[in-house]
Amino acid sequence: MSCLLSSGITRTCDFGFGGLQKIYLGNKSELESVAKDANGNITGVTMATGSTIFQYEFEPETGQALQELQVGSPSRFVLQTLNMQLADMNQAKKDQLDALANADVFAFYEDQKDQFSLFGELGRGLRATVLSIDTGTADADAYVITITLVGGNRGFANNVLPSVVAGL
């Protein structure tokens, strides 16, 4: 494999803003296969029979996907981090935090440009590094759950066709 540049990158002249719209989580052990087209776009996903992906409805302007190249000797990988905050603590959410504390997961997320990506595909998956419940101190403070999921991946996340996520 050649490690040479093959094209440039042009500047986009468009409006845009950051953040995520949707996050879906699934158990990494239930992700059986991922199909890609010649451009690397994910065109299909096969899940284990009976498996489910779950939508995590986070508070507006708290969903973030971050990818950072990590360079060691001799390793090179992309650290994928997914952040979100949930509101309104209850026992059902605490039970899910207990499960998430020990799970290896993958995540589909939709950004503000209506593009889906897949985190946790090529590696162990994502693991919770932060699961915190904050009641706040003043009446106007938020009562939130902060979730941070982190995992190493062999390369940056691939785009996913919206029909793939809709079919799951």
Secondary structure, DSSP 4 states (H G I P E B T S, - for coil): ---------PPP-S-----EEEEEEEEGGGEEEEEE-TTS-EEEEEE-TT---EE--PPTT--EEEEEEEE-SS-EEEEEEEEEEEES--HHHHHHHHHHTT--EEEEEEETTS-EEEESSSSS-BEEEEEEEE--SSTTS--EEEEEEEEEESSSPPEE-HHHHHT-
